[in-house]
């Protein structure tokens, strides 16, 4: 997911997206432990997307303070 796409979302939408990605990350880790993970890069990409969202949320809360 690109940062520009994330910047267009509201704070509530970002929180929802973060929840979805955390769920997806859990499932990917579970697949990894079972040896069924197709691409290890998926885990890395999801973690980076979560970090991007958290960074944007932190910036949004600082703007409102």
Beta strands, then each sheet from edge to edge (+ up, - down):
end
